[in-house]
Amino acid sequence: MSVVFAIGAGCTLAATSWTEGWWARWWWLAAAALVQLRLLANMLDGMVAIESGKESRLGQLFNEVPDRLSDAAILIGVGYSTGGSPVLGYLAALMALLVAYVRAMGGVAGAGQVFTGPMAKPQRMFLVTIVCLYCGLTSLAWQPMQPQTGMGLTAAALAVILLGGSLTAVRRLLRIASLLKEQAP
């Protein structure tokens, strides 16, 4: 279900650039709700598996792969939203993949899962949700937009996700390297 909600969020985000007025506001608010529903569905899936004793390595695989699809759907949708930048949306999706990849490689290398931030999945989705709420609840006059490029608040949010994701990947790599050095004989 988290992938369905994420694709819905990506589509509603993109719809903000095709509509105006109250419709655009509703798309922004719907996107905020869908992003949160995506997180809730993802969290409940894992909790149910753990509580019911059905947690497995196969379950971990089917938890991680849809999560990456969900991140991409939402961040690419942000790129196509009003004030967004498709290029930044795709780059942010790639950065989210890199951050998750570094965490996964830490686990494979024996350092365990390192979830340090500052721009892990919860922080990325929090930023997207806040931007959606802001755009849905304020007038266009309060939403900064660069007239020459058409980029605005959503492009700025994607830039923050890119910079924060870069820092997160580096911090995770350094932490994983430190843990692996501690384990060395």
N, C-alpha and C positions, 0 to 999 in steps of 0.2 A: 504494500500500500504506500510505503514511503516514496517509491519511484513514481507512482501514479500522482501523488500529491506534488512531487517535485516537478514533474512534467507540466502539470496544471499551473504551478507557480510560474514556470518559464514561459508558458503560453500567455498567461494573464499579464506578465511583465511586458512581453513583446506587444501585447494588445494596447498598452498605454500609448504607444507611439502611433497607433492607427486610429485612435479615438481622441475626443477632446471633451472638455466640460465634465459633467457629472459621471459620464461613462468612464472616463479615464480615472476619476477618483475611485469609483467602485472597483476597477481593475487593480489599482494600487492596493486597496484594502483587502481584496480577495487574495492577492499575491502574498501579503503579509500573513494572512490566516493560513494559506496553503503551505508556506514555509514552516510555520509552527506545527502544522499537522504532520508534515514530513518528519520533523524532529521527533514528535510524539510517537508516530508509528514506528520509527526506527528504535526508539528507546523501549517501547512496549514489547516489540518483537524479542529483543534480547532479554528483557526481564522475564517474560513468559517462559522462554527456553530455560533460563537459569532456575526459576522457581519450580518448574515442572520436572526438573532433572533431565531435560532433553538437550542440554547444551552439548555441542559436539564440534569437532574440527570442521566437519562439513557445514555446519551451521555458521561457523565463523566465516567460511568462504562465501556463503550466500548472504551474509550480512555485509561484508566488505564490498563486493562487486556492485550491488545495487546502490550502495552509499556513494560510490564514485560516479555512477550514472546520475544520481540525484544532484550531487554537487554541480556537475557539468550542466545539467538542464537548467538549474536555477541561475548560475553565474552567466551562462550564455544568454538566458532570458533577460538578465539585467543589462547585458551589453546591447540588446535590441530595444530596450525600454526608452521612454522619453528621456533625453539627456544622457543617454548611454553611448557606448562606443563598442561596436561588435568586436573590434580587435582586442580591446581591453577585456571584454567578456570571455573571449576564447583564451586569452593569456591567463586570466584569473582562474579559469577552469583547469588549465594546465598546471598552474601553481598549486591548486588544491590537490591535484593528482600527485605532484611532486612531494608535497608535505605528507600525504598519506603513504606514499611509497617509501620515504625515508623512515617513517614509523614502522612500516611493515618489515623493512630490511633490518632494522634494529632487532626486531623479534626473531627474524631468521638467523641473524648473526649471533644470537644468544644473549643480547642485552635486555630483552624484554620489550614491551610496548612503551615507548616514550611519548607522552601526550602533551609535552610542553607547548606553550604558545609563543608569541602573543596572538597568532591568527590561525588557530585550529578551527575545526568545523563549527563548534558552538559560537565562537567569536565572529566568524564569517557570516553565519546565518543571523546572528543578533544584529550585525551591521546592516545586512540586507533588509531585515524586518523593520528596523528603525527608519531607514530611508524610505521604504514603502509606506509606512505610517505617516511620515512627514509629508511625502508627496500626495498622499491620499487625503490628508486633513488640512493642508494649507493651500492658499491660492497660488496660481502660477507666478504671480508677482513676487512671491517669497521664495521661489525656487530658482536659485542662480543658474544662468544659462549663458554660455559663451556664444555670442551671435555668429561669429565666423565659423566655428566648428560644429555648433549645435550640441556640444557636450555640456553637461551640467552636473548636478549632484550625484547622479548614478555613476557617471564616469569617474568622478572623484572617489566614490565609494570603491569602485573597482581598482583604482590606483592604490588606495589604502590596503585593499586585500592583497594586491600584488606585492607591495612593500612589506606588509606584515607577514605575508606568506614566505617571502624570501628570508626574513629574519627568523621565522619559525623553523624553516628547513635547516638553516645554519645552526641554530640553537640545538635542534634535535640531533643533528650530525655530531656536534661537539659533545653533547651529553652521552650519546651512544658510544662514541670513541672513548670517552672517559670511563664508562662502565665496562667496556671491553678490556681496557688497560688494567682496570682493577682486578678483573678475572684472570688475567694472564699469570702463568706460573712464575 
